[in-house]
Amino acid sequence: LPRRPRTGGVVRFGYIGVLKKFKGVDLLLRSFAAVAGDGIELRLHGTVAGDELFRPELEALVAADPRVL
């Protein structure tokens, strides 16, 4: 399909899956934080169940960037 011209708005990135350390979610969040710009957002969808030791680190990374939902 031909590309539609971008008229502004927000560029959304997403992750769907288990939110576990071995999946590299922390690396994704750190990399996203290194990208400057207000016109982007990252949406995470998944569960941390079974990896309670990773939860505080994940919550801190998410809380540090208001563009992460």
Phi, psi and omega in degrees: 000146177291148179289140173273142179295140178279128184251017182109194181095202186249138172268122183254134172247153182217155173227129177233122179153185179293139181264076183240154182302317184294344177276350177083021180297324178296321177295319177301313181295319178293320178294318179296320180297333181282349180269121180281150174134144179263349185269022180228155174212156178236127178248127179253134177226117179168192181231150177258003184310133178090357179226056185295337178290333181275337185307310181299320178296315180297314180298321178294318179295319179293316182293335183284345183229108182295349178279352179265125181243000000 
